[in-house]
Amino acid sequence: MSRSLDRQREQAARNESVFRRLNEQIEDLAADASFTRFICECMSEACNDPVAVTLEEYEHVRAHADWFFVLPGHVVADVEKIVETTDRFVVVAKVGAGAAVAEETDPRRPDPGSSA
């Protein structure tokens, strides 16, 4: 495995993790909506396209620290694999070095210093 590909996977996971943190805040504000417009969690720093996701779907994806939802056409095969596909979005899992970054940056990850 090339170090360059590992760096690309790590950067993709870091970029997508920023959007995941924003979407965590959006979820908090949208507790009563049937569909909520979240931000595409693809690796493109320039993308801020909306994705319609139910809170149930959102929680399903968030149950896995290395899963992200992206719009169709926003999948990058070298850095992620498709886990699920809907008519509105694609769920991808980070691979290689990106999976570790996704785990480390998961906003739902327990704080190692806490007793929880």
MOPAC internal coordinates of N, CA, C and O (Angstrom, degrees):
PM7 1SCF
backbone

  N    0.0000 0     0.00 0     0.00 0    0    0    0
  C    1.4511 1     0.00 0     0.00 0    1    0    0
  C    1.5232 1   107.85 1     0.00 0    2    1    0
  O    1.2310 1   120.45 1   -46.15 1    3    2    1
  N    1.2930 1   116.74 1   133.85 1    3    2    1
  C    1.4651 1   119.98 1  -177.17 1    5    3    2
  C    1.5244 1   111.27 1   -80.38 1    6    5    3
  O    1.2310 1   121.22 1   -34.50 1    7    6    5
  N    1.3182 1   115.26 1   145.50 1    7    6    5
  C    1.4655 1   121.11 1   177.74 1    9    7    6
  C    1.5223 1   110.34 1   -63.70 1   10    9    7
  O    1.2310 1   120.80 1   146.73 1   11   10    9
  N    1.3360 1   116.07 1   -33.27 1   11   10    9
  C    1.4656 1   120.85 1   178.55 1   13   11   10
  C    1.5305 1   110.58 1   -62.08 1   14   13   11
  O    1.2310 1   120.33 1   138.00 1   15   14   13
  N    1.3291 1   116.98 1   -42.00 1   15   14   13
  C    1.4642 1   120.51 1   179.32 1   17   15   14
  C    1.5262 1   109.87 1   -67.27 1   18   17   15
  O    1.2310 1   119.83 1   140.77 1   19   18   17
  N    1.3335 1   117.92 1   -39.23 1   19   18   17
  C    1.4590 1   120.56 1   175.56 1   21   19   18
  C    1.5157 1   111.07 1   -59.67 1   22   21   19
  O    1.2310 1   119.85 1   136.45 1   23   22   21
  N    1.3389 1   117.89 1   -43.55 1   23   22   21
  C    1.4687 1   121.27 1   178.96 1   25   23   22
  C    1.5302 1   110.41 1   -62.82 1   26   25   23
  O    1.2310 1   120.51 1   139.25 1   27   26   25
  N    1.3311 1   116.63 1   -40.75 1   27   26   25
  C    1.4654 1   119.96 1   178.84 1   29   27   26
  C    1.5293 1   110.35 1   -63.86 1   30   29   27
  O    1.2310 1   120.47 1   138.12 1   31   30   29
  N    1.3153 1   116.70 1   -41.88 1   31   30   29
  C    1.4618 1   120.33 1   179.21 1   33   31   30
  C    1.5221 1   111.34 1   -65.67 1   34   33   31
  O    1.2310 1   120.02 1   138.88 1   35   34   33
  N    1.3282 1   117.56 1   -41.12 1   35   34   33
  C    1.4567 1   121.24 1   178.06 1   37   35   34
  C    1.5262 1   110.66 1   -63.37 1   38   37   35
  O    1.2310 1   120.04 1   134.83 1   39   38   37
  N    1.3425 1   117.54 1   -45.17 1   39   38   37
  C    1.4613 1   120.92 1  -179.72 1   41   39   38
  C    1.5237 1   111.15 1   -64.70 1   42   41   39
  O    1.2310 1   120.15 1   139.27 1   43   42   41
  N    1.3186 1   117.33 1   -40.73 1   43   42   41
  C    1.4582 1   120.51 1   178.30 1   45   43   42
  C    1.5263 1   110.18 1   -60.43 1   46   45   43
  O    1.2310 1   120.28 1   135.82 1   47   46   45
  N    1.3200 1   117.06 1   -44.18 1   47   46   45
  C    1.4623 1   120.33 1   179.95 1   49   47   46
  C    1.5237 1   110.90 1   -65.45 1   50   49   47
  O    1.2310 1   119.89 1   141.86 1   51   50   49
  N    1.3367 1   117.81 1   -38.14 1   51   50   49
  C    1.4687 1   120.25 1   178.05 1   53   51   50
  C    1.5310 1   110.52 1   -63.94 1   54   53   51
  O    1.2310 1   120.36 1   133.65 1   55   54   53
  N    1.3349 1   116.92 1   -46.35 1   55   54   53
  C    1.4662 1   120.64 1   179.45 1   57   55   54
  C    1.5179 1   110.79 1   -60.23 1   58   57   55
  O    1.2310 1   120.60 1   133.10 1   59   58   57
  N    1.3302 1   116.45 1   -46.90 1   59   58   57
  C    1.4584 1   120.57 1  -177.52 1   61   59   58
  C    1.5222 1   111.27 1   -67.19 1   62   61   59
  O    1.2310 1   120.29 1   148.97 1   63   62   61
  N    1.3262 1   117.06 1   -31.03 1   63   62   61
  C    1.4594 1   120.78 1   179.35 1   65   63   62
  C    1.5225 1   111.66 1   -67.31 1   66   65   63
  O    1.2310 1   119.83 1   148.79 1   67   66   65
  N    1.3250 1   117.94 1   -31.21 1   67   66   65
  C    1.4690 1   121.23 1   175.91 1   69   67   66
  C    1.5195 1   109.35 1   -61.93 1   70   69   67
  O    1.2310 1   120.28 1   134.09 1   71   70   69
  N    1.3289 1   117.08 1   -45.91 1   71   70   69
  C    1.4649 1   120.62 1   179.47 1   73   71   70
  C    1.5250 1   110.59 1   -65.98 1   74   73   71
  O    1.2310 1   120.63 1   143.44 1   75   74   73
  N    1.3364 1   116.40 1   -36.56 1   75   74   73
  C    1.4681 1   119.59 1   178.67 1   77   75   74
  C    1.5323 1   109.84 1   -61.19 1   78   77   75
  O    1.2310 1   119.88 1   137.14 1   79   78   77
  N    1.3371 1   117.84 1   -42.86 1   79   78   77
  C    1.4728 1   120.53 1   178.73 1   81   79   78
  C    1.5359 1   111.02 1   -61.63 1   82   81   79
  O    1.2310 1   120.43 1   137.57 1   83   82   81
  N    1.3238 1   116.78 1   -42.43 1   83   82   81
  C    1.4708 1   120.18 1   177.05 1   85   83   82
  C    1.5172 1   111.12 1   -62.20 1   86   85   83
  O    1.2310 1   120.65 1   138.28 1   87   86   85
  N    1.3292 1   116.37 1   -41.72 1   87   86   85
  C    1.4577 1   120.11 1  -179.66 1   89   87   86
  C    1.5221 1   112.02 1   -67.15 1   90   89   87
  O    1.2310 1   119.62 1   150.46 1   91   90   89
  N    1.3100 1   118.32 1   -29.54 1   91   90   89
  C    1.4647 1   120.83 1   174.33 1   93   91   90
  C    1.5255 1   109.37 1   -61.15 1   94   93   91
  O    1.2310 1   120.14 1   139.99 1   95   94   93
  N    1.3300 1   117.33 1   -40.01 1   95   94   93
  C    1.4575 1   121.26 1   178.75 1   97   95   94
  C    1.5285 1   110.95 1   -69.78 1   98   97   95
  O    1.2310 1   120.49 1   140.89 1   99   98   97
  N    1.3280 1   116.66 1   -39.11 1   99   98   97
  C    1.4761 1   120.36 1   177.51 1  101   99   98
  C    1.5171 1   109.79 1   -62.05 1  102  101   99
  O    1.2310 1   120.31 1   137.85 1  103  102  101
  N    1.3330 1   117.01 1   -42.15 1  103  102  101
  C    1.4660 1   120.35 1   179.91 1  105  103  102
  C    1.5210 1   110.64 1   -59.09 1  106  105  103
  O    1.2310 1   120.19 1   137.57 1  107  106  105
  N    1.3070 1   117.25 1   -42.43 1  107  106  105
  C    1.4644 1   120.98 1   179.60 1  109  107  106
  C    1.5206 1   111.49 1   -58.87 1  110  109  107
  O    1.2310 1   120.13 1   145.13 1  111  110  109
  N    1.3259 1   117.36 1   -34.87 1  111  110  109
  C    1.4686 1   122.03 1  -178.52 1  113  111  110
  C    1.5208 1   113.10 1   -82.08 1  114  113  111
  O    1.2310 1   119.92 1   162.74 1  115  114  113
  N    1.3282 1   117.77 1   -17.26 1  115  114  113
  C    1.4609 1   121.02 1  -170.67 1  117  115  114
  C    1.5196 1   113.40 1  -112.76 1  118  117  115
  O    1.2310 1   119.76 1  -148.73 1  119  118  117
  N    1.2789 1   118.06 1    31.27 1  119  118  117
  C    1.4591 1   122.04 1  -172.39 1  121  119  118
  C    1.5335 1   114.45 1   -56.48 1  122  121  119
  O    1.2310 1   119.10 1   153.60 1  123  122  121
  N    1.3177 1   119.33 1   -26.40 1  123  122  121
  C    1.4618 1   120.55 1  -175.50 1  125  123  122
  C    1.5261 1   114.86 1  -104.52 1  126  125  123
  O    1.2310 1   119.07 1   176.41 1  127  126  125
  N    1.2951 1   119.38 1    -3.59 1  127  126  125
  C    1.4703 1   121.53 1  -176.69 1  129  127  126
  C    1.5302 1   110.71 1   -80.38 1  130  129  127
  O    1.2310 1   120.23 1   -32.57 1  131  130  129
  N    1.3474 1   117.17 1   147.43 1  131  130  129
  C    1.4661 1   119.44 1   176.71 1  133  131  130
  C    1.5257 1   110.19 1   -77.27 1  134  133  131
  O    1.2310 1   120.25 1   133.77 1  135  134  133
  N    1.3169 1   117.12 1   -46.23 1  135  134  133
  C    1.4629 1   121.93 1   172.27 1  137  135  134
  C    1.5145 1   107.01 1  -117.37 1  138  137  135
  O    1.2310 1   121.27 1   -41.52 1  139  138  137
  N    1.3025 1   115.17 1   138.48 1  139  138  137
  C    1.4521 1   120.39 1   176.74 1  141  139  138
  C    1.5118 1   107.82 1  -122.05 1  142  141  139
  O    1.2310 1   121.01 1   -37.51 1  143  142  141
  N    1.2996 1   115.66 1   142.49 1  143  142  141
  C    1.4649 1   120.08 1   177.00 1  145  143  142
  C    1.5214 1   108.39 1   -88.88 1  146  145  143
  O    1.2310 1   121.73 1   -73.47 1  147  146  145
  N    1.3212 1   114.29 1   106.53 1  147  146  145
  C    1.4516 1   121.05 1   175.20 1  149  147  146
  C    1.5257 1   108.30 1   -96.96 1  150  149  147
  O    1.2310 1   120.68 1    -6.56 1  151  150  149
  N    1.3077 1   116.30 1   173.44 1  151  150  149
  C    1.4618 1   121.80 1   178.62 1  153  151  150
  C    1.5186 1   108.85 1   -94.19 1  154  153  151
  O    1.2310 1   120.78 1   -45.60 1  155  154  153
  N    1.3182 1   116.10 1   134.40 1  155  154  153
  C    1.4650 1   121.06 1   176.07 1  157  155  154
  C    1.5275 1   108.32 1   -52.65 1  158  157  155
  O    1.2310 1   120.39 1   -46.40 1  159  158  157
  N    1.3141 1   116.87 1   133.60 1  159  158  157
  C    1.4577 1   121.65 1  -177.22 1  161  159  158
  C    1.5243 1   112.36 1   -99.27 1  162  161  159
  O    1.2310 1   120.46 1  -151.52 1  163  162  161
  N    1.3164 1   116.72 1    28.48 1  163  162  161
  C    1.4648 1   120.28 1  -179.96 1  165  163  162
  C    1.5231 1   111.08 1   -71.10 1  166  165  163
  O    1.2310 1   120.73 1    -7.64 1  167  166  165
  N    1.3294 1   116.20 1   172.36 1  167  166  165
  C    1.4567 1   120.10 1  -174.71 1  169  167  166
  C    1.5259 1   114.23 1   -78.48 1  170  169  167
  O    1.2310 1   119.85 1   170.67 1  171  170  169
  N    1.3164 1   117.89 1    -9.33 1  171  170  169
  C    1.4612 1   120.74 1  -178.88 1  173  171  170
  C    1.5258 1   110.80 1   -73.58 1  174  173  171
  O    1.2310 1   120.77 1   -60.49 1  175  174  173
  N    1.3218 1   116.14 1   119.51 1  175  174  173
  C    1.4599 1   120.30 1   178.26 1  177  175  174
  C    1.5244 1   111.54 1   -65.02 1  178  177  175
  O    1.2310 1   119.90 1   156.81 1  179  178  177
  N    1.3290 1   117.80 1   -23.19 1  179  178  177
  C    1.4562 1   122.31 1  -177.61 1  181  179  178
  C    1.5283 1   112.74 1   -85.41 1  182  181  179
  O    1.2310 1   120.09 1   165.91 1  183  182  181
  N    1.3224 1   117.44 1   -14.09 1  183  182  181
  C    1.4678 1   120.60 1  -176.58 1  185  183  182
  C    1.5190 1   110.24 1   -80.19 1  186  185  183
  O    1.2310 1   121.11 1   -50.29 1  187  186  185
  N    1.3143 1   115.49 1   129.71 1  187  186  185
  C    1.4621 1   121.26 1   170.73 1  189  187  186
  C    1.5255 1   108.54 1  -138.02 1  190  189  187
  O    1.2310 1   121.37 1  -148.07 1  191  190  189
  N    1.3363 1   114.98 1    31.93 1  191  190  189
  C    1.4599 1   121.40 1  -178.54 1  193  191  190
  C    1.5294 1   110.56 1   -67.20 1  194  193  191
  O    1.2310 1   120.29 1   -39.95 1  195  194  193
  N    1.3307 1   117.06 1   140.05 1  195  194  193
  C    1.4669 1   119.97 1   179.54 1  197  195  194
  C    1.5332 1   111.96 1   -78.50 1  198  197  195
  O    1.2310 1   121.52 1   -32.93 1  199  198  197
  N    1.3248 1   114.69 1   147.07 1  199  198  197
  C    1.4586 1   121.97 1   176.82 1  201  199  198
  C    1.5274 1   106.83 1  -128.47 1  202  201  199
  O    1.2310 1   120.20 1   -54.21 1  203  202  201
  N    1.3363 1   117.23 1   125.79 1  203  202  201
  C    1.4620 1   121.48 1   178.62 1  205  203  202
  C    1.5262 1   108.93 1   -82.23 1  206  205  203
  O    1.2310 1   121.09 1   -61.91 1  207  206  205
  N    1.3315 1   115.52 1   118.09 1  207  206  205
  C    1.4573 1   121.91 1  -176.32 1  209  207  206
  C    1.5280 1   108.06 1  -137.25 1  210  209  207
  O    1.2310 1   120.39 1   -43.54 1  211  210  209
  N    1.3257 1   116.86 1   136.46 1  211  210  209
  C    1.4630 1   119.01 1   173.33 1  213  211  210
  C    1.5251 1   108.08 1   -76.65 1  214  213  211
  O    1.2310 1   120.65 1   -20.40 1  215  214  213
  N    1.3111 1   116.37 1   159.60 1  215  214  213
  C    1.4664 1   119.56 1   178.04 1  217  215  214
  C    1.5293 1   110.97 1   -64.40 1  218  217  215
  O    1.2310 1   120.35 1   146.78 1  219  218  217
  N    1.3145 1   116.93 1   -33.22 1  219  218  217
  C    1.4721 1   120.21 1   176.54 1  221  219  218
  C    1.5334 1   110.66 1   -64.33 1  222  221  219
  O    1.2310 1   120.39 1   135.55 1  223  222  221
  N    1.3381 1   116.87 1   -44.45 1  223  222  221
  C    1.4664 1   120.35 1   177.08 1  225  223  222
  C    1.5264 1   110.55 1   -63.32 1  226  225  223
  O    1.2310 1   121.15 1   138.67 1  227  226  225
  N    1.3235 1   115.41 1   -41.33 1  227  226  225
  C    1.4565 1   120.19 1  -179.91 1  229  227  226
  C    1.5329 1   110.35 1   -59.91 1  230  229  227
  O    1.2310 1   120.60 1   132.91 1  231  230  229
  N    1.3151 1   116.45 1   -47.09 1  231  230  229
  C    1.4649 1   120.43 1  -179.96 1  233  231  230
  C    1.5263 1   111.48 1   -64.52 1  234  233  231
  O    1.2310 1   120.48 1   144.80 1  235  234  233
  N    1.3133 1   116.69 1   -35.20 1  235  234  233
  C    1.4717 1   120.93 1   177.32 1  237  235  234
  C    1.5288 1   110.59 1   -60.97 1  238  237  235
  O    1.2310 1   120.41 1   135.32 1  239  238  237
  N    1.3207 1   116.81 1   -44.68 1  239  238  237
  C    1.4725 1   121.02 1   178.82 1  241  239  238
  C    1.5249 1   109.83 1   -69.12 1  242  241  239
  O    1.2310 1   120.03 1   135.52 1  243  242  241
  N    1.3330 1   117.55 1   -44.48 1  243  242  241
  C    1.4629 1   120.98 1  -177.66 1  245  243  242
  C    1.5226 1   113.32 1   -65.47 1  246  245  243
  O    1.2310 1   119.89 1   163.64 1  247  246  245
  N    1.3272 1   117.81 1   -16.36 1  247  246  245
  C    1.4691 1   120.92 1   178.35 1  249  247  246
  C    1.5287 1   111.72 1   -66.51 1  250  249  247
  O    1.2310 1   120.50 1   167.39 1  251  250  249
  N    1.3142 1   116.65 1   -12.61 1  251  250  249
  C    1.4648 1   122.65 1  -179.46 1  253  251  250
  C    1.5270 1   108.35 1  -121.88 1  254  253  251
  O    1.2310 1   120.29 1   -64.07 1  255  254  253
  N    1.3151 1   117.05 1   115.93 1  255  254  253
  C    1.4658 1   121.26 1  -175.56 1  257  255  254
  C    1.5210 1   113.24 1   -61.66 1  258  257  255
  O    1.2310 1   119.80 1   155.64 1  259  258  257
  N    1.3143 1   117.98 1   -24.36 1  259  258  257
  C    1.4698 1   120.46 1  -177.13 1  261  259  258
  C    1.5275 1   112.90 1  -101.71 1  262  261  259
  O    1.2310 1   119.69 1  -168.89 1  263  262  261
  N    1.3390 1   118.20 1    11.11 1  263  262  261
  C    1.4604 1   122.21 1   177.78 1  265  263  262
  C    1.5254 1   110.08 1  -101.83 1  266  265  263
  O    1.2310 1   121.42 1   -35.37 1  267  266  265
  N    1.3536 1   114.89 1   144.63 1  267  266  265
  C    1.4531 1   122.60 1   177.77 1  269  267  266
  C    1.5236 1   108.39 1  -141.06 1  270  269  267
  O    1.2310 1   119.79 1   -26.29 1  271  270  269
  N    1.3339 1   118.00 1   153.71 1  271  270  269
  C    1.4666 1   119.60 1   174.22 1  273  271  270
  C    1.5220 1   109.22 1  -107.48 1  274  273  271
  O    1.2310 1   121.71 1   -44.56 1  275  274  273
  N    1.3260 1   114.33 1   135.44 1  275  274  273
  C    1.4554 1   121.86 1  -178.43 1  277  275  274
  C    1.5269 1   108.37 1  -135.10 1  278  277  275
  O    1.2310 1   121.17 1   -18.96 1  279  278  277
  N    1.3010 1   115.37 1   161.04 1  279  278  277
  C    1.4593 1   119.70 1   176.56 1  281  279  278
  C    1.5246 1   110.40 1   -74.58 1  282  281  279
  O    1.2310 1   120.26 1   -27.91 1  283  282  281
  N    1.3341 1   117.11 1   152.09 1  283  282  281
  C    1.4635 1   118.59 1   173.99 1  285  283  282
  C    1.5258 1   109.55 1   -55.51 1  286  285  283
  O    1.2310 1   120.46 1   -41.95 1  287  286  285
  N    1.3177 1   116.73 1   138.05 1  287  286  285
  C    1.4555 1   121.41 1  -178.19 1  289  287  286
  C    1.5232 1   113.26 1    91.27 1  290  289  287
  O    1.2310 1   120.10 1   171.56 1  291  290  289
  N    1.3263 1   117.41 1    -8.44 1  291  290  289
  C    1.4654 1   121.51 1  -179.45 1  293  291  290
  C    1.5312 1   112.51 1  -101.54 1  294  293  291
  O    1.2310 1   120.17 1  -174.19 1  295  294  293
  N    1.3241 1   117.27 1     5.81 1  295  294  293
  C    1.4630 1   122.11 1   179.73 1  297  295  294
  C    1.5296 1   109.00 1   -78.75 1  298  297  295
  O    1.2310 1   120.49 1   -43.14 1  299  298  297
  N    1.3321 1   116.67 1   136.86 1  299  298  297
  C    1.4610 1   122.47 1   176.18 1  301  299  298
  C    1.5245 1   106.81 1  -117.80 1  302  301  299
  O    1.2310 1   120.65 1   -75.42 1  303  302  301
  N    1.3253 1   116.36 1   104.58 1  303  302  301
  C    1.4648 1   122.39 1  -170.87 1  305  303  302
  C    1.5210 1   114.13 1   -58.50 1  306  305  303
  O    1.2310 1   119.20 1   150.26 1  307  306  305
  N    1.3148 1   119.13 1   -29.74 1  307  306  305
  C    1.4620 1   120.93 1  -179.15 1  309  307  306
  C    1.5212 1   113.43 1   -71.08 1  310  309  307
  O    1.2310 1   119.65 1   158.26 1  311  310  309
  N    1.3277 1   118.28 1   -21.74 1  311  310  309
  C    1.4592 1   120.62 1  -174.27 1  313  311  310
  C    1.5280 1   113.64 1  -116.13 1  314  313  311
  O    1.2310 1   120.11 1   173.28 1  315  314  313
  N    1.3246 1   117.40 1    -6.72 1  315  314  313
  C    1.4616 1   120.43 1  -177.87 1  317  315  314
  C    1.5163 1   110.78 1  -157.05 1  318  317  315
  O    1.2310 1   121.32 1   -20.41 1  319  318  317
  N    1.3338 1   115.08 1   159.59 1  319  318  317
  C    1.4653 1   119.74 1   175.66 1  321  319  318
  C    1.5226 1   108.15 1  -122.05 1  322  321  319
  O    1.2310 1   121.02 1   -32.52 1  323  322  321
  N    1.3224 1   115.65 1   147.48 1  323  322  321
  C    1.4622 1   121.46 1   179.82 1  325  323  322
  C    1.5245 1   108.50 1   -75.14 1  326  325  323
  O    1.2310 1   121.22 1   -50.83 1  327  326  325
  N    1.3328 1   115.27 1   129.17 1  327  326  325
  C    1.4573 1   122.29 1   179.02 1  329  327  326
  C    1.5289 1   109.79 1  -103.14 1  330  329  327
  O    1.2310 1   120.57 1   136.34 1  331  330  329
  N    1.3306 1   116.52 1   -43.66 1  331  330  329
  C    1.4627 1   122.73 1  -179.25 1  333  331  330
  C    1.5209 1   109.08 1  -146.95 1  334  333  331
  O    1.2310 1   121.03 1   -24.22 1  335  334  333
  N    1.3197 1   115.64 1   155.78 1  335  334  333
  C    1.4584 1   121.31 1   176.95 1  337  335  334
  C    1.5208 1   108.81 1  -134.02 1  338  337  335
  O    1.2310 1   120.62 1   -46.09 1  339  338  337
  N    1.3377 1   116.42 1   133.91 1  339  338  337
  C    1.4576 1   121.32 1   173.14 1  341  339  338
  C    1.5287 1   107.09 1  -119.99 1  342  341  339
  O    1.2310 1   120.74 1     0.44 1  343  342  341
  N    1.3154 1   116.20 1  -179.56 1  343  342  341
  C    1.4650 1   118.99 1   176.82 1  345  343  342
  C    1.5306 1   111.63 1   -76.16 1  346  345  343
  O    1.2310 1   119.47 1   168.31 1  347  346  345
  N    1.3430 1   118.61 1   -11.69 1  347  346  345
  C    1.4637 1   122.54 1  -177.79 1  349  347  346
  C    1.5210 1   114.54 1  -111.22 1  350  349  347
  O    1.2310 1   119.95 1   154.35 1  351  350  349
  N    1.3223 1   117.70 1   -25.65 1  351  350  349
  C    1.4598 1   120.68 1  -176.98 1  353  351  350
  C    1.5228 1   110.78 1  -159.29 1  354  353  351
  O    1.2310 1   121.49 1   -10.50 1  355  354  353
  N    1.3241 1   114.75 1   169.50 1  355  354  353
  C    1.4613 1   122.90 1   177.98 1  357  355  354
  C    1.5260 1   106.80 1  -120.16 1  358  357  355
  O    1.2310 1   120.44 1   -42.29 1  359  358  357
  N    1.3204 1   116.76 1   137.71 1  359  358  357
  C    1.4635 1   121.09 1   175.01 1  361  359  358
  C    1.5243 1   106.97 1   -99.13 1  362  361  359
  O    1.2310 1   121.19 1   -52.83 1  363  362  361
  N    1.3388 1   115.34 1   127.17 1  363  362  361
  C    1.4587 1   120.63 1   179.81 1  365  363  362
  C    1.5230 1   109.48 1  -120.18 1  366  365  363
  O    1.2310 1   121.37 1   -26.68 1  367  366  365
  N    1.3213 1   114.99 1   153.32 1  367  366  365
  C    1.4640 1   121.68 1   174.74 1  369  367  366
  C    1.5161 1   107.57 1  -115.54 1  370  369  367
  O    1.2310 1   121.04 1   -42.33 1  371  370  369
  N    1.3160 1   115.61 1   137.67 1  371  370  369
  C    1.4661 1   120.60 1   177.53 1  373  371  370
  C    1.5265 1   108.10 1   -68.58 1  374  373  371
  O    1.2310 1   120.71 1   -30.52 1  375  374  373
  N    1.3290 1   116.25 1   149.48 1  375  374  373
  C    1.4588 1   121.35 1   178.24 1  377  375  374
  C    1.5279 1   109.54 1  -125.10 1  378  377  375
  O    1.2310 1   120.97 1   -20.27 1  379  378  377
  N    1.3181 1   115.74 1   159.73 1  379  378  377
  C    1.4528 1   120.59 1   177.17 1  381  379  378
  C    1.5071 1   112.32 1    59.29 1  382  381  379
  O    1.2310 1   120.86 1    40.71 1  383  382  381
  N    1.3320 1   115.96 1  -139.29 1  383  382  381
  C    1.4657 1   122.50 1  -177.44 1  385  383  382
  C    1.5296 1   111.78 1   -60.09 1  386  385  383
  O    1.2310 1   119.89 1   152.19 1  387  386  385
  N    1.3180 1   117.82 1   -27.81 1  387  386  385
  C    1.4625 1   121.07 1  -179.93 1  389  387  386
  C    1.5172 1   112.93 1   -65.63 1  390  389  387
  O    1.2310 1   120.05 1   149.06 1  391  390  389
  N    1.3277 1   117.51 1   -30.94 1  391  390  389
  C    1.4662 1   120.63 1   179.48 1  393  391  390
  C    1.5210 1   110.70 1   -63.51 1  394  393  391
  O    1.2310 1   120.38 1   139.21 1  395  394  393
  N    1.3242 1   116.88 1   -40.79 1  395  394  393
  C    1.4713 1   120.80 1   179.11 1  397  395  394
  C    1.5295 1   110.72 1   -66.03 1  398  397  395
  O    1.2310 1   120.22 1   139.12 1  399  398  397
  N    1.3175 1   117.19 1   -40.88 1  399  398  397
  C    1.4673 1   120.65 1   178.58 1  401  399  398
  C    1.5267 1   109.85 1   -64.13 1  402  401  399
  O    1.2310 1   120.28 1   137.99 1  403  402  401
  N    1.3262 1   117.08 1   -42.01 1  403  402  401
  C    1.4639 1   120.62 1   179.18 1  405  403  402
  C    1.5277 1   110.58 1   -60.40 1  406  405  403
  O    1.2310 1   120.34 1   137.68 1  407  406  405
  N    1.3196 1   116.96 1   -42.32 1  407  406  405
  C    1.4686 1   121.13 1   177.82 1  409  407  406
  C    1.5261 1   110.59 1   -62.63 1  410  409  407
  O    1.2310 1   120.35 1   132.98 1  411  410  409
  N    1.3232 1   116.94 1   -47.02 1  411  410  409
  C    1.4660 1   122.00 1  -176.84 1  413  411  410
  C    1.5229 1   112.80 1   -64.37 1  414  413  411
  O    1.2310 1   120.42 1   147.47 1  415  414  413
  N    1.3276 1   116.80 1   -32.53 1  415  414  413
  C    1.4643 1   120.90 1  -175.19 1  417  415  414
  C    1.5272 1   113.16 1   -98.69 1  418  417  415
  O    1.2310 1   120.09 1  -174.34 1  419  418  417
  N    1.3150 1   117.44 1     5.66 1  419  418  417
  C    1.4610 1   121.54 1  -179.02 1  421  419  418
  C    1.5320 1   109.57 1   -63.73 1  422  421  419
  O    1.2310 1   119.45 1   -62.79 1  423  422  421
  N    1.3533 1   118.66 1   117.21 1  423  422  421
  C    1.4626 1   119.86 1  -178.25 1  425  423  422
  C    1.5285 1   112.61 1   -66.25 1  426  425  423
  O    1.2310 1   119.63 1   166.01 1  427  426  425
  N    1.3130 1   118.30 1   -13.99 1  427  426  425
  C    1.4569 1   121.31 1   178.82 1  429  427  426
  C    1.5273 1   111.97 1   -95.60 1  430  429  427
  O    1.2310 1   120.72 1  -179.97 1  431  430  429
  N    1.2919 1   116.23 1     0.03 1  431  430  429
  C    1.4637 1   120.65 1   179.08 1  433  431  430
  C    1.5259 1   108.59 1   -68.35 1  434  433  431
  O    1.2310 1   120.45 1   -47.50 1  435  434  433
  N    1.3302 1   116.75 1   132.50 1  435  434  433
  C    1.4672 1   118.32 1   178.92 1  437  435  434
  C    1.5255 1   110.64 1   -61.43 1  438  437  435
  O    1.2310 1   121.17 1   -37.18 1  439  438  437
  N    1.3055 1   115.37 1   142.82 1  439  438  437
  C    1.4586 1   121.32 1   176.13 1  441  439  438
  C    1.5232 1   108.03 1   -67.93 1  442  441  439
  O    1.2310 1   120.21 1   -56.07 1  443  442  441
  N    1.3530 1   117.21 1   123.93 1  443  442  441
  C    1.4666 1   118.59 1  -177.86 1  445  443  442
  C    1.5238 1   113.50 1   -59.34 1  446  445  443
  O    1.2310 1   119.75 1   158.32 1  447  446  445
  N    1.3142 1   118.08 1   -21.68 1  447  446  445
  C    1.4563 1   121.59 1   180.00 1  449  447  446
  C    1.5213 1   113.61 1   -87.25 1  450  449  447
  O    1.2310 1   120.48 1   173.60 1  451  450  449
  N    1.3417 1   116.68 1    -6.40 1  451  450  449
  C    1.4759 1   119.01 1  -178.00 1  453  451  450
  C    1.5212 1   109.85 1   -91.30 1  454  453  451
  O    1.2310 1   120.98 1   -15.92 1  455  454  453
  N    1.2996 1   115.73 1   164.08 1  455  454  453
  C    1.4619 1   120.79 1   179.37 1  457  455  454
  C    1.5157 1   111.85 1   -91.33 1  458  457  455
  O    1.2310 1   119.89 1  -179.48 1  459  458  457
  N    1.3197 1   117.81 1     0.52 1  459  458  457
  C    1.4695 1   121.35 1  -177.32 1  461  459  458
  C    1.5058 1   111.01 1   -79.50 1  462  461  459
  O    1.2310 1   120.10 1   180.00 1  463  462  461

